[in-house]
Structures are given as C-alpha cells and as structure tokens.
C-alpha cells in the first residue's frame, strides 16, 4: 500500500443520540405518570372490549340453546374462544375472578362431547357470573358475595361432573 492513500475510518451513526433528549429526558415521576396513564387507558379499552365480548357470549348461549348440529357446535366453539380470550387477559387488569370462571368454563367445554340442556345451563351459569363480575367491576379476589358466587359455580361443576362421569 502506498503511503499516499488515505485511510477511511467508518464511524457508525449514534441512533440513541438521534432520539435522546439533550437535556436528559423526562424525570422518573413523569415517566411513571405516563406509564400509569397508559395502563389506565388499556384497562378502559379492556372493559369496553370485555363488555362487547360478554354480549356476544350471551348471543352464542342463546344460539346454542336453540340450535343443533353444526350450528350449535359453532356456537359452543365461539363460546370457548371468547371465554378463553377473556380469561387470558383478565388477570392483567386485576380481574382474577374472570380468569377463574373463564378457566372453569373452558375446562367444562373441553371435557364435554355433547351439549344438551344441562350442559348449556352450566355454560349459561358461567357466562352470567362473568357478566356479574364485569358489570360490578369485581377486581381482585372480590368480596364475600363474589367468593360465594365462585363457590356456587364450583359446586355446580362438581355435581355436573358426578352426573356425567363418562364425559
């Protein structure tokens, strides 16, 4: 190499400097306030979406009660998918009772082959409990009435399982 050739040094662009504030950015309190506002916004979105999903669950329960065959099967599948989604997200927004009821409903549907009036009644009981939880904003573990409702559903599911051991 000749001594007259110029060497070129590559300096990558500092992308952090492109987006960072020269004054150091917001303080911790500002960041926490933004995060809290974002979480509250997501919680409000969840409540609205949950109400819409619960309304659809009611429609699906009515369809499952009044239909048979493929139409009923599709209604049951939709009930499963909606309740599965609701239970999955509920814990993120402090609705563990929704998670518990949704899990119970999904488990019952997964273990059931045919859906007659008794099975649809058990499904309807779960959906009604989920609607009560959301309409009363029962966050956390709920109060004594909420725990009583959960115990009642658990008892119904146990009785149902005893009556249908071959399922």
Phi, psi and omega in degrees: 000139181276155182285353181269348180284141181270135177271139181248129179255129179272126176242110181295151179293140179270093184292331178295318179297331179294329184250344181282145178285136181294339180268009177098353177084185183289156178280171185300320180298320179294316179299314180296322178296320178295317180297314180299318179296321178295318179295318179297321178296316177297321179297319178294321176298317180299315181300316178296315179294321179297319178298318178297316180295321179294323176297319178294323176302317179299318178298317181294321177297315178299320179294319178296327179288328189253003182236177178213172174062222185297323181295316178294319180300318178295320178297317179295317177299320179293319177301315179300311183298315181295312182294326177297315179295315180299316182292327182293325183267336187304318182298331179294338182244025174067040174240062181296336177294324176295321178297316182295312180293317178299320178295318178298315180296313180300317179298316180298316180295317181298329184269000186251133180266318180236148185238102175257193182302321180296313181296318179295324177296320178293319176299313181299323177299315178298314182297318177299321178295319179296321178295319178297316180301313183286319182292333178261005179050052182280086179273168180063211180279357179076178180266189182300320180295322178295316179295325177295320178297315179298316179299320178297317178295317177302319180295318179297316181296320177297315179298317179299315180298323178293323181284338183232063185293340183273004183282000000 
